[in-house]
């Protein structure tokens, strides 16, 4: 009973936070038209780097190999050199090439559009078979390209959610995906995901959050603890 009440309070808190964030950053809708294989590759490139660097690496890779068929079977060292600007190039090259090889071997061609005909859990389980394709990467493919209910948690969402008290301080990113996914209305996954990231980038910075100009302070456990310590 206590857990049900706590969950109900968190859902209401999320509803209010969502309204405030929409006022700041607008409302966003996912169209699900992105090529899921493009999304998969670019998300692998985005691991442990900025969006700017990962997108630069993705464009460089597409310029050198206009189709994924041309990339299949290439020397990892050559691929690594092309994507070096995104960081961890050797690891990411191996993961991308490994994913392409797995898809080709499993399906006979380089496309994962067939996932659209699966349930979200089935699609997630299929993607999980690929080395280096973790929960966040899979969730991004499901949400952004397939329009399926999934709640990816990156470093910004993890930080902002903890400070707001939506998840516990010791909750991991993987655990946060499940917890937030059970609290945020499914129809609002994409919008809330995008706006939490925007807020993390604009206001709720890791080292020096701009609490003095934050519209969420009355909802924020982190801010409340600071004011309590100062009093």
C-alpha positions as CSV (number, residue, x, y, z in Angstrom):
1,X,0.0,0.0,0.0
2,X,2.8,2.4,0.9
3,X,4.6,1.6,-2.3
4,X,1.4,2.3,-4.3
5,X,1.0,5.7,-2.6
6,X,4.7,6.5,-3.3
7,X,4.3,5.6,-6.9
8,X,1.1,7.7,-7.3
9,X,2.9,10.7,-5.8
10,X,5.8,10.2,-8.2
11,X,3.5,10.0,-11.2
12,X,1.8,13.2,-10.2
13,X,5.2,14.9,-9.7
14,X,6.2,13.8,-13.2
15,X,3.0,15.2,-14.5
16,X,3.8,18.6,-13.0
17,X,7.4,18.5,-14.1
18,X,6.4,17.5,-17.6
19,X,4.1,20.6,-17.8
20,X,6.9,22.9,-16.7
21,X,9.4,21.4,-19.1
22,X,7.0,21.7,-22.0
23,X,6.6,25.4,-21.1
24,X,10.4,25.7,-21.4
25,X,11.3,23.4,-24.2
26,X,8.1,22.6,-26.1
27,X,6.4,19.3,-26.8
28,X,8.1,16.8,-29.0
29,X,6.6,13.9,-31.0
30,X,8.5,10.9,-32.4
31,X,7.6,9.9,-36.0
32,X,9.4,6.6,-36.0
33,X,10.6,7.0,-39.6
34,X,14.4,6.8,-39.0
35,X,16.1,3.8,-40.4
36,X,16.6,1.6,-37.3
37,X,20.0,0.4,-38.6
38,X,21.2,4.0,-39.0
39,X,20.0,4.7,-35.5
40,X,21.8,1.6,-34.1
41,X,25.1,2.5,-35.7
42,X,24.9,6.2,-34.6
43,X,23.9,5.2,-31.1
44,X,26.9,2.9,-30.8
45,X,29.0,5.8,-31.9
46,X,27.4,8.1,-29.3
47,X,28.6,5.9,-26.4
48,X,30.8,7.9,-24.0
49,X,31.0,11.1,-26.2
50,X,29.0,14.1,-27.1
51,X,26.2,14.2,-29.7
52,X,28.3,16.6,-31.9
53,X,31.3,14.2,-31.9
54,X,29.2,11.1,-32.5
55,X,27.3,12.7,-35.4
56,X,30.5,13.9,-37.0
57,X,31.8,10.3,-36.8
58,X,28.5,9.0,-38.3
59,X,28.6,11.4,-41.2
60,X,32.3,10.5,-41.9
61,X,31.4,6.8,-41.9
62,X,28.4,7.3,-44.2
63,X,30.6,9.4,-46.6
64,X,33.2,6.7,-46.8
65,X,30.6,3.9,-47.0
66,X,27.3,5.2,-48.4
67,X,25.6,1.8,-47.7
68,X,26.2,-0.6,-44.8
69,X,26.8,-3.4,-47.3
70,X,30.0,-1.6,-48.3
71,X,31.1,-1.4,-44.7
72,X,30.5,-5.1,-44.1
73,X,33.8,-7.0,-43.7
74,X,36.1,-3.9,-43.7
75,X,39.3,-3.8,-41.7
76,X,38.5,-2.6,-38.2
77,X,41.6,-0.4,-38.3
78,X,40.3,1.5,-41.3
79,X,36.9,2.0,-39.7
80,X,38.6,3.1,-36.4
81,X,40.5,5.8,-38.2
82,X,37.3,7.2,-39.8
83,X,35.4,7.4,-36.5
84,X,38.3,8.5,-34.4
85,X,36.7,11.9,-33.6
86,X,34.0,10.2,-31.6
87,X,36.3,8.6,-29.1
88,X,36.9,4.9,-28.3
89,X,37.3,4.2,-32.0
90,X,38.7,0.7,-31.8
91,X,36.0,-0.5,-29.5
92,X,33.2,1.1,-31.5
93,X,34.6,-0.1,-34.8
94,X,34.5,-3.7,-33.5
95,X,31.0,-3.3,-32.2
96,X,29.6,-1.8,-35.4
97,X,31.2,-4.4,-37.6
98,X,30.1,-7.2,-35.3
99,X,26.6,-5.9,-35.3
100,X,26.5,-5.8,-39.1
101,X,27.9,-9.3,-39.4
102,X,25.4,-10.6,-36.9
103,X,22.5,-9.0,-38.8
104,X,23.7,-10.3,-42.2
105,X,24.3,-13.7,-40.8
106,X,20.9,-13.9,-39.0
107,X,18.7,-12.2,-41.6
108,X,20.5,-12.6,-44.9
109,X,20.5,-8.8,-45.5
110,X,21.5,-5.6,-43.7
111,X,18.1,-4.4,-42.4
112,X,16.4,-4.6,-39.1
113,X,13.1,-3.2,-40.3
114,X,11.6,-6.6,-39.5
115,X,11.6,-5.6,-35.8
116,X,8.6,-3.4,-36.5
117,X,6.5,-6.6,-36.7
118,X,7.7,-7.7,-33.2
119,X,6.5,-6.8,-29.8
120,X,8.7,-4.3,-27.9
121,X,10.0,-7.1,-25.7
122,X,10.7,-9.4,-28.6
123,X,12.5,-6.6,-30.5
124,X,14.6,-5.7,-27.4
125,X,15.5,-9.4,-26.9
126,X,16.6,-9.7,-30.5
127,X,18.8,-6.6,-30.3
128,X,20.3,-7.8,-27.1
129,X,22.0,-10.7,-28.9
130,X,24.6,-8.2,-30.4
131,X,27.7,-7.6,-28.4
132,X,28.0,-4.0,-27.2
133,X,24.3,-3.2,-27.7
134,X,23.3,-2.4,-24.2
135,X,19.9,-1.3,-22.7
136,X,20.3,2.4,-23.6
137,X,21.3,1.6,-27.2
138,X,18.4,-0.8,-27.6
139,X,15.9,1.6,-26.1
140,X,16.9,4.4,-28.4
141,X,16.4,2.2,-31.4
142,X,13.0,1.0,-30.1
143,X,11.8,4.5,-29.3
144,X,13.3,6.7,-32.0
145,X,13.1,4.4,-35.0
146,X,10.4,1.9,-34.2
147,X,8.0,4.1,-32.2
148,X,7.9,1.5,-29.5
149,X,7.6,2.2,-25.7
150,X,11.0,2.4,-24.2
151,X,12.6,5.0,-22.0
152,X,16.4,5.5,-22.7
153,X,18.4,6.9,-19.8
154,X,21.5,8.8,-20.6
155,X,23.8,10.7,-18.2
156,X,21.6,13.9,-18.3
157,X,18.4,12.0,-17.6
158,X,20.1,10.0,-14.8
159,X,21.4,13.1,-13.1
160,X,18.3,15.2,-13.4
161,X,16.0,12.3,-12.3
162,X,18.0,11.7,-9.2
163,X,18.2,15.3,-8.2
164,X,14.4,15.7,-8.7
165,X,13.9,12.6,-6.6
166,X,12.2,10.6,-9.3
167,X,14.7,7.7,-8.7
168,X,16.9,6.9,-5.8
169,X,20.4,8.1,-5.5
170,X,21.8,4.6,-5.9
171,X,19.7,3.6,-8.8
172,X,21.8,2.7,-11.8
173,X,21.0,3.8,-15.4
174,X,19.7,0.4,-16.3
175,X,17.4,0.3,-13.2
176,X,16.3,3.9,-14.0
177,X,15.1,2.8,-17.4
178,X,12.7,0.4,-15.8
179,X,11.7,2.7,-13.0
180,X,11.0,5.7,-15.1
181,X,9.3,3.5,-17.7
182,X,6.8,2.4,-15.1
183,X,6.1,6.0,-14.0
184,X,6.0,8.1,-17.2
185,X,2.9,7.6,-19.4
186,X,4.0,5.6,-22.4
187,X,2.5,8.1,-24.8
188,X,4.9,10.7,-23.3
189,X,8.2,8.7,-23.3
190,X,9.8,10.5,-26.1
191,X,8.7,14.0,-25.1
192,X,9.8,13.6,-21.4
193,X,13.1,11.9,-22.5
194,X,14.0,14.8,-24.8
195,X,13.0,17.5,-22.3
196,X,14.9,16.0,-19.4
197,X,18.0,16.0,-21.7
198,X,17.4,19.6,-22.7
199,X,17.1,20.6,-19.0
200,X,20.3,18.7,-18.1
201,X,22.2,20.5,-20.9
202,X,20.7,24.0,-20.3
203,X,20.3,24.2,-16.5
204,X,20.9,21.1,-14.4
205,X,24.7,20.8,-15.2
206,X,26.7,18.1,-13.5
207,X,29.2,20.4,-11.7
208,X,27.4,23.8,-11.4
209,X,23.7,23.5,-11.8
210,X,21.9,26.8,-12.4
211,X,19.5,26.4,-9.5
212,X,19.0,30.2,-9.3
213,X,17.2,30.2,-12.7
214,X,15.7,26.7,-12.6
215,X,11.9,26.4,-13.0
216,X,11.8,23.1,-11.1
217,X,13.3,24.1,-7.7
218,X,10.0,23.6,-5.8
219,X,9.9,20.0,-7.1
220,X,13.6,19.3,-6.6
221,X,15.0,17.2,-3.7
222,X,18.6,18.3,-4.6
223,X,17.6,22.0,-4.3
224,X,15.7,21.3,-1.1
225,X,18.7,19.7,0.5
226,X,20.9,22.7,-0.4
227,X,18.5,25.1,1.2
228,X,18.2,23.0,4.3
229,X,22.0,22.8,4.6
230,X,22.2,26.6,4.3
231,X,19.6,27.3,6.9
